[in-house]
Amino acid sequence: MRKPVVASRLGSLAEIIRDHHTGVLFEPSNARDLAEKILWMTTMMLPVWQWANTPRADFDRNYTEEKNFTTLIEIYTQTLEKNRRTATPR
């Protein structure tokens, strides 16, 4: 069974988890905020449990091997194009 997500607003987690849609984000190094978010989740059980499958669906839609490959190629293409525009002829 999938579970709702509680994650810190730190690094890539804050980009992957959509606060109050696919999980709940708390401020890093803030135990009070973490406790408040967990308490909130326990009082909102129905909506929170409905979120439990959403992170997996988001992952499957946005982070598949094919999607990552396409994104990487786009980054390389943009970088090469930018370097071509800024390179000075010798």
N, C-alpha and C positions, 0 to 999 in steps of 0.2 A: 504494500500500500504506500502511495506517495504521501509526503508530509508537507505542510506549509513551511515556508522558508523564513528564517530570521537571519539577517546578514548585516555586517558592518558596512557603512558607507565608505568603503576603502577600496581603492584600486578597481579592478575589473568587476567585482561584485556589484558595485553601485551602477555599473553600466548594464549588467545582465538582469538584475532584479528590478522590476518596476514597482516602486513603493506603493503598497496598498492595491496592487493588481496581481502581481505574481509572488508577492512576499512582503515582508516588512523590513525596512532598513533602520538601523540605529546608529548614533554617532560613535565613532571609534573612541575607545578609552573612556566611555561614559556608561558606567554600570547602572546609573539611575535611568538613563534613557533605555538601555537594554531591558531592565526590569519593567519599565512602563510599557514597552512594546510587547513583551511577553504577556503581561497582565491584560493588555488590550486584546491580544489575540485569543486569550482564554475566555474572554467575555463575548467575543464575536465569533463563536465557533462555526456557525453555518457559513457565513461568507468566507471565512478563512479556509475552511475545508474545501470549499468550491474552488479556491485558488490552487489547490494542491497539484492538479494536473497541468495548470497553465505554464509553469516553468519548463516542463518537459516539452510541451507543444512549442513554446518559444525557442527552446534549444533545437528541436528538430527542424524548425523553420529557418533559423538564422545561423546555426553553427554546424551544419553538416560538412562532411569532407568536401563536397562539391562547392558549397557556398564559401568555405574558407579558401579553397583554391581560386575561385573567381575573384574574391576580395584581394588575395595576395597578388594575382596577376594585374588587377587594377592599380594597386599600389606601385608595383614595379613599372607599369606603363606610364603612370603619372610622374614618377620620379625620373624616368628616362626622358620623357618629354620636357620636363622642367629643366633638366641638365642640358638638353639640346638647345633650349632657348637662351640659357644663360652662359653657355660655353663661348669663349672667345676663339675666333679662328687663329690658327698659328701661321 
